[in-house]
Amino acid sequence: MTTYTICVFTENTIGLLNKITILFTRRRINIESLTVSETERKGVSRFTIVIRQDSRETVEKLVRQIRKVVEVLAVFGYLNEDIAYNEIALFKVATPSGAKPLDIETVNKVYKAWVVYWHLDYVVIEKTGTEEEIFDFFNYIKPHGILEFVRSGRVAVSKSSQSLVEYLPEAEWEYYL
Amino acid sequence: MEYKENQAVTAEVEEQQAKVEAPELMNGSHALIRSLIAEGVDTIFGYPGGAIMPVYDAIYDYQDQVNHILVRHEQGAGHAAEGFARISGRVGVCLVTSGPGATNLVTAIADAIIDSTPLVCVIGQVAKHLLGTDAFQETDVIGVTMPITKWNYQITSADEIPEVMAKAFYIAKSGRPGPVLIDITKNAQQEMMTKAFNYSCCEKLLSYHPRLTPKREQVEKAAKLINEAKRPFLLFGHGVKISGAEKELMELVEKAGIPCASTLLGLSSVPVDHPLYAGWLGMHGNYGTNVLTNQCDVMIGIGLRFDDRVTGDVSRYAKQAKIIHIEIDPSEIDKVVKAEAPVVGDAKQVLQMLLPMIKPNDHSMWRNEFRKYEVLEDEKITQRELAPTTEKIKMAEVIRMLSDKTKGEAVVVADVGQHQMMTARYYQFKKNNSFITSGGLGTMGYALPAAFGAKVGAPEREVVAIIGDGCFQMTIQELGTIAQSGLPVKAIILNNNYLGMVRQWQQLFFQKRYSFVELQNPDFITIAKGFGVDGHTCEQRADLNESLDRLLQSDKPYLLEVIVEKEENVFPMVPTGASVADIRLE
């Protein structure tokens, strides 16, 4: 299985998320993570969708189908090496009196994670990184007792010095277009 | 005196200025109808109901400009609009109510998207404040139709109407055409617009840029392949008709001497008696066109999507050939077959650019190979079908006689099943834009309403529907619409008392286990007469000639029922999963 990150730029209108995701459903492609937010340009949304697929051809066809949606402005497909990407995770870690104290220095310096909220009985730690880095930290902090854990979808930008690089035969695609 | 006059003049001027400045305010329903009129719409197929009543109230005032046709079921409205759109090249318009009105239209919308038919479907919806409350006749139509529309949108305020309708028409008809659904809440129909009604047609959108003009280098690459080809084979589909590229197609075929073949929806784009026309493709297509698909060296596909009914087993489809795929929808490129030379663009524009690059050629040896297969097919199948020794009439002879009587120039609307395949095989199309059928979705019940819509769209042409006894009962109620209109739509039922195509498959692939395919049919002619449509039944071969004359000579709607052979099969046939080269003659 190869991980693909699909970036979709669309107009920001009601129901568009649905119009995009039904294309995945129809082709029985599971969405591993999904992040949608407005871009620096008003009225333009950016979807970052992570999928795992064996067949690159399936992904290419999917990208073309997404491009067919009327409100879609552009679609790009990437392999992991083509992008800088991250996720953010929040850990609510128990700190009852008498328990082993948190080693904040290790949390900060080794794991590059930060306490963003203090409570008498717990702290909330924010960790940004790749899926692997987040789960490394998860394993480190687990013995303290994780009360809640949440992880965002991936956000990614292309590594190209151009504004956007296409990995999937998007270059070729542009060529047909 | 002078002063008074001046005062009067000033008052008059002021009054006129006020008239100019005061915006012409209207409610949403009027704005909707005015938008349709601004788009040149003169025909609407519809059915009223609660959530669309304000619009129906407005139509009442515009009857001199818009011909609203009351169907008997919303599915009928959808197929009639499709028939209208396919024959006229214009956008078909449907107007129905919320909930069941909308869901009844769903089959036609699904049919239109897969057969690239431009529709604008305006659907009533409950008032905005009731959305999401399970209000009476509320259905999430936007959600339901999302996968089967080219675009859909919910209007919730009157002010949005002109702009959204302009966008709807632009999207429906541009690029690869398709159905657009506009869901309009009742409050938006009723409330007054806050600004003057001002309609300007949409010509461009921020997103969505259909590519019409091809890239020159792509066309050059295609031209090179065609010029170097030894055994070129050209396949054309619906795209040629939609783009109106029949003339250019013919020029290409003649200049380069390329044998050409049609998909189901491409039929009638090249006259069947043209020396370079090799026949029809696919599951029940011709023998030579299928077998030689796997022997050509360059395949030129124009405006088709390589449907599985055309390709058979894709892994054994034209593997030896370099494929040129000329297509307006980029997502079709490489979807089924890998194209060596894809050309994205409108068929007509591509062909216009391509033609000067093509070197004249003949390919007579290669062309003759098609003739060899034709002779074989003629002996094994066609002659037997057209001059049968059976007691009962066969479908093929009915179609061929109709073809002869109409000189191959009628608009033929076929329903779905054996009679559809027989129509495609035996009607000899001589005139462009003459065949309408549900190709992609295979919607039984399509033909009667679609033939009616086609007659509305082209009243000057003879329109004949070919319908099976199963199909006819799916939209039989549209006889009422036809009778009320008085339009001379002609329908032929080929009655074998079976769901014939399913029975054929059960015979061939399910050991003759005829599971629920035999029909106890009603007396179709009595039913038609009940609707006010005249007709008669033909059971004897000797009566067929006169029966068809009566059908064609009637200046009113007419139904001819022909009792045909109960268990006949459509051949040739490429069984599912087989290669086109393994086409069976029996």
Chai-1 contact restraints between the chains, C-beta under 6 A:
chainA,res_idxA,chainB,res_idxB,connection_type,confidence,min_distance_angstrom,max_distance_angstrom,comment,restraint_id
A,E11,B,S207,contact,1.0,0.0,6.0,A-B,restraint_1
A,K19,B,M146,contact,1.0,0.0,6.0,A-B,restraint_2
A,I22,B,M146,contact,1.0,0.0,6.0,A-B,restraint_3
A,I22,B,P147,contact,1.0,0.0,6.0,A-B,restraint_4
A,R64,B,S331,contact,1.0,0.0,6.0,A-B,restraint_5
A,Q65,B,S331,contact,1.0,0.0,6.0,A-B,restraint_6
A,K68,B,S331,contact,1.0,0.0,6.0,A-B,restraint_7
A,V70,B,W151,contact,1.0,0.0,6.0,A-B,restraint_8
A,V70,B,I171,contact,1.0,0.0,6.0,A-B,restraint_9
A,V70,B,Y208,contact,1.0,0.0,6.0,A-B,restraint_10
A,E71,B,S207,contact,1.0,0.0,6.0,A-B,restraint_11
A,V72,B,S207,contact,1.0,0.0,6.0,A-B,restraint_12
A,L73,B,S207,contact,1.0,0.0,6.0,A-B,restraint_13
A,Y176,B,P330,contact,1.0,0.0,6.0,A-B,restraint_14
A,Y176,B,P342,contact,1.0,0.0,6.0,A-B,restraint_15
A,Y176,B,V344,contact,1.0,0.0,6.0,A-B,restraint_16
A,L177,B,R211,contact,1.0,0.0,6.0,A-B,restraint_17
